[in-house]
Every structure is written in C-alpha cells, then in structure tokens.
C-alpha cells in the first residue's frame, strides 16, 4: 500500500516539473557530456508577458543531465539570464502590481523555483523584469534583470490599462 502511495506521489511530482505552458523552447547547447542520461545543457526559452501585448522575454537556464536529470530528480543550479524586448505595439491589458509573477518554472523536484517578476518604473515609462530562483529553505542571490522602454510601434503609442 505504501509503495502505491509513494509511486503516485512521485509521478505527481514529476508531472508538476513541466514548463509553464506558454514558454517556448528556442534551443539548447550541451555543456558537459554524461555517460548515462542526457548531457548537462543550457536551455533557451521564450514567453510573452501574459498581461502586456508586445513584450517577449527570453530566459537561458542551466539544466542538469545524467540519470537524475533525465528522471527529473536533479536540482538545477540557479544560473540564469534574462532579456526582454518590445516585439510589437505595447498594450497593457489589465493593471498589475509591482513584483507580480510573470513566469515560473520548477528547478527541483519539490522546493526550488525559477521566477520572473515584473515592475513598472513610471518615471521612465519602462517595464523592468527580474529573474531569480527561490528555495523553500534557502534561496539564491543569483539574478538577472532586463528593462523594456514602452515606446511607440510605428504610429501606435503604448496603451496602458484603464
């Protein structure tokens, strides 16, 4: 009975490891060969800001390979980078709070997550995106920052939420 419960818990945890549905993998490069399982690599993903049309963010992150990495049991490092760009006319669809989460992805089986949060610097009419990882017990100070100045796109000025 305990084995069935533990197996169900493990398979449920593995299902939650999947990437946020709106992230698109752009590509990856291997960084270290592994005899068993996939190689260690750096993965590049893109996602659109769900509340702001015209902004796309690109995240690069490390991904452990080997047997544990292939099974989704390895804890990935906090090394990550972020670049957000205006890719069309900016339209803020709804109001948001500073520090609101835009994207999240699990970095370990249970306790570690990669997060991208958004801020609005009103004095400069700029969106600021921060990527970092947190852990239930001990987080990491490793982070990356990107800013998108809200500029006209052709003859269309940026639109803010009512």
C-alpha positions as a Markdown table, in Angstrom:
| # | Residue | x | y | z |
|---|---|---|---|---|
| 1 | Unk | 0.0 | 0.0 | 0.0 |
| 2 | Unk | 2.8 | 2.4 | 0.9 |
| 3 | Unk | 4.6 | 1.7 | -2.4 |
| 4 | Unk | 1.5 | 2.6 | -4.4 |
| 5 | Unk | 1.1 | 5.9 | -2.4 |
| 6 | Unk | 4.8 | 6.8 | -2.8 |
| 7 | Unk | 4.7 | 5.9 | -6.5 |
| 8 | Unk | 1.7 | 8.1 | -7.0 |
| 9 | Unk | 3.3 | 11.0 | -5.1 |
| 10 | Unk | 6.5 | 10.7 | -7.2 |
| 11 | Unk | 4.7 | 10.6 | -10.5 |
| 12 | Unk | 2.5 | 13.5 | -9.5 |
| 13 | Unk | 5.6 | 15.5 | -8.5 |
| 14 | Unk | 7.2 | 14.7 | -11.9 |
| 15 | Unk | 4.2 | 16.0 | -13.7 |
| 16 | Unk | 4.5 | 19.3 | -11.9 |
| 17 | Unk | 8.0 | 19.6 | -13.3 |
| 18 | Unk | 6.7 | 20.6 | -16.7 |
| 19 | Unk | 7.4 | 24.0 | -18.0 |
| 20 | Unk | 4.8 | 26.8 | -17.8 |
| 21 | Unk | 2.5 | 26.2 | -20.8 |
| 22 | Unk | 3.2 | 29.4 | -22.6 |
| 23 | Unk | 7.0 | 29.0 | -22.7 |
| 24 | Unk | 8.5 | 28.0 | -26.0 |
| 25 | Unk | 11.9 | 26.3 | -26.1 |
| 26 | Unk | 14.1 | 28.1 | -28.7 |
| 27 | Unk | 17.1 | 25.8 | -28.4 |
| 28 | Unk | 19.8 | 24.4 | -26.2 |
| 29 | Unk | 23.6 | 23.7 | -26.2 |
| 30 | Unk | 25.4 | 20.9 | -24.3 |
| 31 | Unk | 27.9 | 21.9 | -21.7 |
| 32 | Unk | 29.1 | 18.6 | -20.3 |
| 33 | Unk | 28.9 | 15.0 | -21.6 |
| 34 | Unk | 27.2 | 12.4 | -19.4 |
| 35 | Unk | 27.8 | 8.7 | -19.9 |
| 36 | Unk | 24.3 | 7.8 | -18.7 |
| 37 | Unk | 21.3 | 10.0 | -19.4 |
| 38 | Unk | 21.2 | 13.4 | -21.2 |
| 39 | Unk | 24.1 | 15.8 | -21.2 |
| 40 | Unk | 24.2 | 18.9 | -19.0 |
| 41 | Unk | 23.0 | 21.9 | -21.0 |
| 42 | Unk | 21.9 | 25.5 | -21.3 |
| 43 | Unk | 18.3 | 25.8 | -22.5 |
| 44 | Unk | 16.8 | 29.0 | -24.1 |
| 45 | Unk | 13.1 | 29.6 | -23.8 |
| 46 | Unk | 10.8 | 32.5 | -24.8 |
| 47 | Unk | 7.5 | 33.6 | -23.4 |
| 48 | Unk | 5.2 | 36.5 | -23.9 |
| 49 | Unk | 4.1 | 38.6 | -21.0 |
| 50 | Unk | 0.5 | 37.4 | -20.3 |
| 51 | Unk | -0.8 | 40.9 | -19.3 |
| 52 | Unk | 1.2 | 43.0 | -21.8 |
| 53 | Unk | 0.9 | 42.5 | -25.5 |
| 54 | Unk | 4.1 | 43.4 | -27.4 |
| 55 | Unk | 6.7 | 42.2 | -24.9 |
| 56 | Unk | 8.6 | 38.9 | -25.2 |
| 57 | Unk | 11.2 | 37.6 | -22.7 |
| 58 | Unk | 14.0 | 35.2 | -23.4 |
| 59 | Unk | 15.4 | 33.1 | -20.5 |
| 60 | Unk | 18.5 | 31.0 | -20.6 |
| 61 | Unk | 19.0 | 28.5 | -17.8 |
| 62 | Unk | 21.2 | 25.6 | -16.9 |
| 63 | Unk | 19.7 | 22.1 | -16.9 |
| 64 | Unk | 21.4 | 19.1 | -15.3 |
| 65 | Unk | 21.6 | 15.8 | -17.2 |
| 66 | Unk | 22.7 | 12.4 | -16.2 |
| 67 | Unk | 20.4 | 9.8 | -14.7 |
| 68 | Unk | 18.9 | 12.1 | -12.1 |
| 69 | Unk | 18.4 | 14.9 | -14.6 |
| 70 | Unk | 16.8 | 12.6 | -17.1 |
| 71 | Unk | 14.4 | 11.4 | -14.5 |
| 72 | Unk | 13.6 | 14.9 | -13.3 |
| 73 | Unk | 15.2 | 14.3 | -9.9 |
| 74 | Unk | 18.2 | 16.6 | -10.1 |
| 75 | Unk | 18.2 | 20.1 | -8.6 |
| 76 | Unk | 19.2 | 22.6 | -11.3 |
| 77 | Unk | 21.6 | 25.4 | -10.4 |
| 78 | Unk | 20.3 | 29.0 | -10.1 |
| 79 | Unk | 22.4 | 30.2 | -13.1 |
| 80 | Unk | 20.0 | 32.0 | -15.4 |
| 81 | Unk | 19.9 | 35.1 | -17.7 |
| 82 | Unk | 17.0 | 37.2 | -18.9 |
| 83 | Unk | 16.4 | 39.5 | -21.9 |
| 84 | Unk | 13.0 | 41.1 | -22.5 |
| 85 | Unk | 12.2 | 43.1 | -25.7 |
| 86 | Unk | 9.4 | 45.0 | -27.3 |
| 87 | Unk | 8.2 | 42.8 | -30.2 |
| 88 | Unk | 5.1 | 44.7 | -31.2 |
| 89 | Unk | 2.8 | 47.5 | -30.2 |
| 90 | Unk | 2.6 | 47.6 | -26.3 |
| 91 | Unk | -0.9 | 47.1 | -24.9 |
| 92 | Unk | -1.2 | 46.8 | -21.1 |
| 93 | Unk | -4.4 | 44.6 | -21.0 |
| 94 | Unk | -5.0 | 44.9 | -17.3 |
| 95 | Unk | -3.5 | 46.6 | -14.2 |
| 96 | Unk | -0.8 | 44.7 | -12.3 |
| 97 | Unk | 1.1 | 45.1 | -9.1 |
| 98 | Unk | 4.8 | 45.6 | -8.9 |
| 99 | Unk | 6.6 | 42.4 | -8.3 |
| 100 | Unk | 3.8 | 40.3 | -9.9 |
| 101 | Unk | 5.0 | 36.9 | -11.2 |
| 102 | Unk | 5.0 | 36.6 | -15.0 |
| 103 | Unk | 6.6 | 33.2 | -15.3 |
| 104 | Unk | 7.6 | 30.3 | -13.1 |
| 105 | Unk | 9.3 | 27.0 | -13.6 |
| 106 | Unk | 10.4 | 24.3 | -11.1 |
| 107 | Unk | 14.1 | 23.8 | -10.7 |
| 108 | Unk | 14.0 | 20.7 | -8.4 |
| 109 | Unk | 11.5 | 18.0 | -7.5 |
| 110 | Unk | 9.8 | 20.0 | -4.8 |
| 111 | Unk | 11.4 | 23.0 | -3.2 |
| 112 | Unk | 13.1 | 25.2 | -5.8 |
| 113 | Unk | 11.6 | 27.5 | -8.5 |
| 114 | Unk | 12.8 | 30.0 | -11.1 |
| 115 | Unk | 10.6 | 33.1 | -11.1 |
| 116 | Unk | 10.3 | 36.1 | -13.4 |
| 117 | Unk | 8.6 | 39.1 | -11.9 |
| 118 | Unk | 7.6 | 42.5 | -13.4 |
| 119 | Unk | 7.8 | 46.1 | -12.2 |
| 120 | Unk | 6.7 | 49.4 | -13.8 |
| 121 | Unk | 9.1 | 52.3 | -13.5 |
| 122 | Unk | 6.6 | 55.1 | -14.1 |
| 123 | Unk | 9.1 | 58.0 | -14.1 |
| 124 | Unk | 10.8 | 56.4 | -17.2 |
| 125 | Unk | 7.7 | 54.6 | -18.7 |
| 126 | Unk | 9.7 | 51.4 | -18.5 |
| 127 | Unk | 8.8 | 47.8 | -17.7 |
| 128 | Unk | 11.5 | 46.0 | -15.6 |
| 129 | Unk | 11.7 | 42.2 | -15.4 |
| 130 | Unk | 13.7 | 40.3 | -12.8 |
| 131 | Unk | 14.6 | 36.6 | -12.9 |
| 132 | Unk | 15.7 | 34.8 | -9.7 |
| 133 | Unk | 15.4 | 31.4 | -8.1 |
| 134 | Unk | 14.0 | 30.7 | -4.7 |
| 135 | Unk | 14.0 | 27.7 | -2.4 |
| 136 | Unk | 11.8 | 26.8 | 0.5 |
| 137 | Unk | 14.7 | 26.7 | 2.9 |
| 138 | Unk | 17.5 | 28.8 | 1.3 |
| 139 | Unk | 17.2 | 31.0 | -1.8 |
| 140 | Unk | 19.9 | 32.2 | -4.1 |
| 141 | Unk | 21.1 | 35.8 | -4.7 |
| 142 | Unk | 21.8 | 35.0 | -8.4 |
| 143 | Unk | 19.6 | 37.0 | -10.6 |
| 144 | Unk | 19.3 | 38.8 | -13.9 |
| 145 | Unk | 17.5 | 42.0 | -14.9 |
| 146 | Unk | 16.0 | 43.3 | -18.2 |
| 147 | Unk | 14.2 | 46.6 | -19.0 |
| 148 | Unk | 11.7 | 47.4 | -21.8 |
| 149 | Unk | 11.1 | 51.1 | -22.5 |
| 150 | Unk | 7.5 | 51.4 | -23.6 |
| 151 | Unk | 7.9 | 53.1 | -27.0 |
| 152 | Unk | 5.6 | 53.7 | -29.9 |
| 153 | Unk | 5.4 | 50.9 | -32.5 |
| 154 | Unk | 5.2 | 52.6 | -35.9 |
| 155 | Unk | 2.4 | 55.1 | -35.4 |
| 156 | Unk | 0.8 | 53.3 | -32.4 |
| 157 | Unk | 1.6 | 54.7 | -29.0 |
| 158 | Unk | 1.8 | 52.4 | -26.0 |
| 159 | Unk | -1.6 | 51.7 | -24.4 |
| 160 | Unk | -2.0 | 51.4 | -20.6 |
| 161 | Unk | -4.7 | 49.6 | -18.7 |
| 162 | Unk | -7.8 | 51.7 | -17.8 |
